[in-house]
Amino acid sequence: MMDTTPENYLKELLNCVIAINKHFTSKNDWNNQNKLEFTQGLFRRREASILIPYKSVKHRVQFECHEQIVLDGYIRLAKQLLEKPEDPLAIFVLRVLYEIGFDKIDALFAQEISHEEKQEFKLIDSLSDLLGITGDEYRENFLALLNEEREILNSNIRKLFEEAEVILKNNSEIKLSLLKRIRRYINSQLKEFSRKITLPVILKGKTNFEPLNITFSHLLHGNPIAIKVAIDPEFSQMHGNWVLATIWNTGLNILIRTKNVITDQSLQKRVEELLQYAEPVWEELQKRRLLR
């Protein structure tokens, strides 16, 4: 019998997400290197069983491991939030957790999205991430990855990245306006995906986080009343419930989206058990909300 106390259940849920990420990680070349070869600057492609210089492929890790990188980001945030769900600053990062747990996870794992669409999204998201970080290594990785994979991109987004390519090759700085245009394109693509995707049955009627989005918008723009409410101890229990509800929603979405590509039977069984006991946890969260 699984413990359906929200805090304990969600810890088990997060541990399962961690196990899923390790399962995916164990299957890619980047985490299966011979230590001696790697310290010598060599990288082994397992499928072709060939050794190549690591420096010739290091720019590809963001693209080839993108699912694991996204899951790792989710895990790091969710772990911190679960440790102190009533922390006044928790509310400031919930929208980020929500967008990773739904928008990005759906784009990478939802069955309604084709393999070609997923590959293009991974590339766009990877290039965008590299472009948004300062440093020569990230610039070099962006240019190398774009050079190798630009044919995957449709003409609209390719034009934007090639505009950035020219700027970087001239050793100039990327303007914020260009980054915003790229981000707008990514957001429009995610919205297009959302129209294709069916929300898991268990989550229907439970994912209305519009009040949270509105609160975040006010916080982001420095609304002093919203900030006061966000950090006022009087509202800590309410914010803690928001944290737990967000992890419940996003965590379950990750389990549901990834379970069809998990090949480990014991891990599949673990996912099914968590899904089986999810409803009582939600009911308890709702009781807490009503008692507030």
N, C-alpha and C positions, 0 to 999 in steps of 0.2 A: 504494500500500500504506500503510495507516494504521499509525502507531506505536502498538503495544499495550502499551507501558510504562505501568503504571497512572497515574503522575503526569501524563504527557503526554496520554494518552487522556482523562483526566478534565478536563484544561484545555480540550481540544477540545469535550468534552461540555458544559462550563459555557459556553463561548463560543457553542455552539449554543442553549442555553437563553436566553442574552442576546439572540441574534438573534431567537428566537421572541418574546420579550417586546417587542422593538422592532417586530416585525411586527404584533403586536396593538396596540401603542401608536399606530402610524401610522394605524390605522383609526378611532380615536375622536376626537370633537370636541375633547377637552381638549388634545390635542397638535397640533392643526391650526388654530391661531388666527392671524389677521393681527396682527402685532406692534403696528401703529399703533392698530388697533381695541381691542386688549386693554389697551394702556396708557391708553386713554381710558375704561376701565372697561366695555367692551362685549364680549359673548360671542356668537359666531356658531354657530347650529345649522345644520350643513351640509345635513342631510336636508331641512329646511324652508326653508333659505336665509333665515333671519331673524336680526336682531341684537337681543339682549336685554341688560339690565344684568347684568354678571357677578355682582354681589352677590346677585342673585335666584336664582342657580343654584350658587353656590360650595359649598353644603352637599351637593351631589349627587356630587362627585368621588369620595368614598370608596365610594359605591355603584356608580357607572357605570364606574369604573376598577378595580374590586376585583380582578379577575384579574391586572391588571398590578401592582397594589400587592403582592399576595401573591407573585408571581413575583420582584418586585424584592427583597422581604425574603429570599427563598430565595437569590437571587444574591449579595446582600451577605454573608450568612453563609457560603455555600459558598466564595466567593472568599477570604475571610479564612482559612478552614480549610485550603484548598489551599496557601496561601502557607507555612503552618507546620503541617503535619498532626500533628507530634509535640509541638506546644506543650502543656504540661501542662494549660492551661486549656481546650483544645479539647473534652475530654470533657464539660465542663459545658454545652455548647450543642448537642451532637449530637442529643439527644432533640427539641429545638425544630426542628432541620433535618428530622428524620425525620417529625415531625407535619405540618410544612408540605408536605414532598415527597410524602406519601401522603394524609393525612386531608383537608387543604384542597384539594390539587390534584385528588383524586378527586371531591370534592363539587362542584368548579367545572367539571371537564372530562369526567368519566367518562360514556360513552354510556348507561350503565344508569340514570343519574339524569335525570329529565325536566327540561325547560326551566323548568317552574313550580317544581319543587323547587330547582333551582339559583338561581332568582331569589329565592326565599324565604331560602335559605341566605345568599346575598350580602347581603341586607338585614339579616338577623339578625347576621351577622358584622360588618358595617359599623357598625350601631348599637352593638353590644357594644364594638367598638374605640373609637368616639367616646366612649362612656360611661366607658370605663376611663382616659381621659386628662383631667387637670385643665386648666382654662382656659376662659375665657368663650366663646371662638370655638368650641371643641369642643362646649360645652353648646348653643350656638345652632344649630350644625350638626345635632346630635342631634335637637333639638326640631323643626327645620324638615323634616328627612328623615322622621322618624316621622310628622309631620303629613301629609306628601304620600303616603306609601307604606304606611300602617298596614293598609290593606285586604288587602295581600299576606299578612300574618301570620295564623297560626292563633290561635285564642282563647287558648291557654295562654301562648304567648310574648308575645302582644300585652298580656296582663294585666300581665306583669312589666315590660315597657317603659313601659306607661302608669303603672305605679306609680312608675317613675323619672321620668317626665314630670311628675307632680304634685310630686315632691320638688324638681326643678330649677326649676319655675315658682315655687315658694315660696322660692327662693334658699337651699335647704338642701343639705347634703352627702349624697351617695349612700353608703349603708352597705355595708360589705364583704359582709355577708350577702346583700344583693340581687345584687351582682355575682357571687357564688358560685352563686346559684340560676340566674342567666342562663347562666353557664359550664357548669353541670351540664346544662342543657337543650341547649346546643350540643353537648356531648360525647355526649349520648344520641342526638341527631340524626345525628352522624357515625357512631356505632355502627350505627344503622339503615341508613345508606347503605352501610357496609362489608359488610353482609349481602347487599346487592343486587349488589355489584360483584365481578367476576371478576378475580383477580390476573393480570396479564400472564404468559404462559407462561414467558418468559425469566427472570422473577423468582421463580418457584415454587421453594421449598426454599432460598431465599437471603435471606429477609426476617425471619428469627427474631432480633429485636433485644431479646428479653425480658431477657437478661443486662444489656444496656445500660440498659433501663428500671429494673431493680432497682438497678443502680449509681447511676443518677441519683437515684433515690428516697433512697438512703442519703446521697448527697452533699447533697441538698437539705435534709435534716434534720440535717446536721452530724455524721455518723458519722466520728469521727477516723481510724479505720482506712481507710475508703473514701477519705477525703481524702488520706491518706498515699499510698495506692496510685495515686490519680489524678495526683499531682504527682511521684511518685518517678521519677527518671531511668531506673531499671531497667526500668520498664514503658512507656517512651516509644514504643518500636517497636510494641508491642502496641496502644497507643492510636492511633498513627498508622495502623495497619491498620484499626482501627475507623472512623476518619475517612474513609479512602479507600473502604471498603466501603459506608459510609452514603451517600457522594456518588454512588457507582456505582448503588446501588439507587434512591435518590430521583431522581437525574438521569435515569435511564432511564425511570422511571415518568412523569416530566414529558414526555419526548419522546413516549412511547407515547400518553399521554392527550391531548396537544395536536396530534398530527400530523394528525388527521382534520379539524381546523378551520384548518389552515394552508393558505393559498391560493397561496403562493409556491412554484413548482415546484423551484427550486434549493434552497430551504430544506428541502422535503420529501425531496429526494435526499440532502441532508446528514444528515438524521435517519436515513434508511434505512442509510446507510453506517456511522454510529455504532452502530446496532443490529446490523449485520452483524458488527462486530468486538468486540462486547461480551463474548462468552463467553471468548475468550482472556485478556482483562483479569481477569475473575473467577478464572480458573484460576491466574493469576499471584498474585493476592491470597491465594488459598487455599494456594499453595506457601509464601508468606511466613509465613502463620499457622502452618503445620505445622513450619516451620524454627525457629520461636521457641522 
